[in-house]
Amino acid sequence: MPRRTKTQALGQHFLADRRVLARIVDASAIGKGETVCEAGTGSGILTEELCRHAKKVVSYEVDRELYIHAKAKLASSNLEFVNADLFKRDEQLFDVFVSNLPYSKSRDAFEWLAARKFDRAIVMVQKEFAEKLLAKPGDSNYRAISAIASYCFHLEKLFDVGKECFNPPPLVESTVIRATLKHSITRETVKNINRLFSQRNKRASTVAAKLGIQMDFGDRRVDQLVPAQIIALASGMIA
């Protein structure tokens, strides 16, 4: 069996189709006075375009080799490179989040964004993950991230992206999502929502009572609660 490259091991598939790139930049509607935060510099193809539209771009790349290559290749007075995992940092000062994420980082990204103050995000994710983001209470794929995303963002599916648009091609289709901020929640609330969904098939009132929280949800299971109820229950776990 051929040895996997480091890029493949990290789940990285670089966008190579400039027509898709143009659609992402256009959907971002970046103003000249705005700061953009990018997760995953990769080959720098998206980073370069973002710099042409934004006041400032802060681009994070966790892979040291890609970081060095991009830094040598791209030079712009409004570009700042950071060799780090963005989702383990507390970056706050940005208006727009734009990223073609490794699929393995999609949930991390949306959980991280839920605790930030910003205007909008344009993110490419695996098509299956996009369906989870947009799932409704009671749906078979309604998960913790569904409740978090629905409560925190106005979500809009923009367009699908075929496998042939990447190098190397992934095994699945991709979807570009726009998320506009409605509410921010704390990282602790995010953790508690995930804890609640580890009991997603249990009666919500029973789960609440075991946590010492007096909230009556009738016969509904945890995965049948609307996002606002999930947030209220998770917030009560903090008090």
MOBELZI-V301387 format. One record per residue. N is the residue number from 1. RES is the residue in one small letter. SS is DSSP state (~ for helix, > for strand, _ for the rest). Layout:
n;res;ss
N;RES;SS
N;RES;SS
//
This chain:
n;res;ss
1;m;_
2;p;_
3;r;_
4;r;_
5;t;_
6;k;~
7;t;~
8;q;~
9;a;~
10;l;_
11;g;_
12;q;_
13;h;_
14;f;>
15;l;>
16;a;_
17;d;_
18;r;~
19;r;~
20;v;~
21;l;~
22;a;~
23;r;~
24;i;~
25;v;~
26;d;~
27;a;~
28;s;~
29;a;_
30;i;_
31;g;_
32;k;_
33;g;_
34;e;_
35;t;>
36;v;>
37;c;>
38;e;>
39;a;>
40;g;_
41;t;_
42;g;_
43;s;_
44;g;_
45;i;~
46;l;~
47;t;~
48;e;~
49;e;~
50;l;~
51;c;~
52;r;~
53;h;~
54;a;_
55;k;_
56;k;>
57;v;>
58;v;>
59;s;>
60;y;>
61;e;_
62;v;_
63;d;_
64;r;~
65;e;~
66;l;~
67;y;~
68;i;~
69;h;~
70;a;~
71;k;~
72;a;~
73;k;~
74;l;_
75;a;_
76;s;_
77;s;_
78;n;_
79;l;>
80;e;>
81;f;>
82;v;>
83;n;_
84;a;_
85;d;_
86;l;~
87;f;~
88;k;~
89;r;_
90;d;_
91;e;_
92;q;_
93;l;_
94;f;_
95;d;_
96;v;>
97;f;>
98;v;>
99;s;>
100;n;>
101;l;_
102;p;_
103;y;~
104;s;~
105;k;~
106;s;~
107;r;~
108;d;~
109;a;~
110;f;~
111;e;~
112;w;~
113;l;~
114;a;~
115;a;_
116;r;_
117;k;_
118;f;_
119;d;_
120;r;>
121;a;>
122;i;>
123;v;>
124;m;>
125;v;>
126;q;>
127;k;~
128;e;~
129;f;~
130;a;~
131;e;~
132;k;~
133;l;~
134;l;_
135;a;_
136;k;_
137;p;_
138;g;_
139;d;_
140;s;_
141;n;_
142;y;_
143;r;_
144;a;~
145;i;~
146;s;~
147;a;~
148;i;~
149;a;~
150;s;~
151;y;~
152;c;~
153;f;>
154;h;>
155;l;>
156;e;>
157;k;>
158;l;>
159;f;>
160;d;>
161;v;>
162;g;_
163;k;~
164;e;~
165;c;~
166;f;>
167;n;>
168;p;_
169;p;_
170;p;_
171;l;_
172;v;_
173;e;_
174;s;>
175;t;>
176;v;>
177;i;>
178;r;>
179;a;>
180;t;>
181;l;>
182;k;_
183;h;_
184;s;_
185;i;_
186;t;_
187;r;~
188;e;~
189;t;~
190;v;~
191;k;~
192;n;~
193;i;~
194;n;~
195;r;~
196;l;~
197;f;~
198;s;_
199;q;_
200;r;_
201;n;_
202;k;_
203;r;>
204;a;~
205;s;~
206;t;~
207;v;~
208;a;~
209;a;~
210;k;~
211;l;_
212;g;_
213;i;_
214;q;_
215;m;_
216;d;_
217;f;_
218;g;_
219;d;_
220;r;_
221;r;>
222;v;~
223;d;~
224;q;~
225;l;_
226;v;_
227;p;~
228;a;~
229;q;~
230;i;~
231;i;~
232;a;~
233;l;~
234;a;~
235;s;~
236;g;~
237;m;_
238;i;_
239;a;_
//
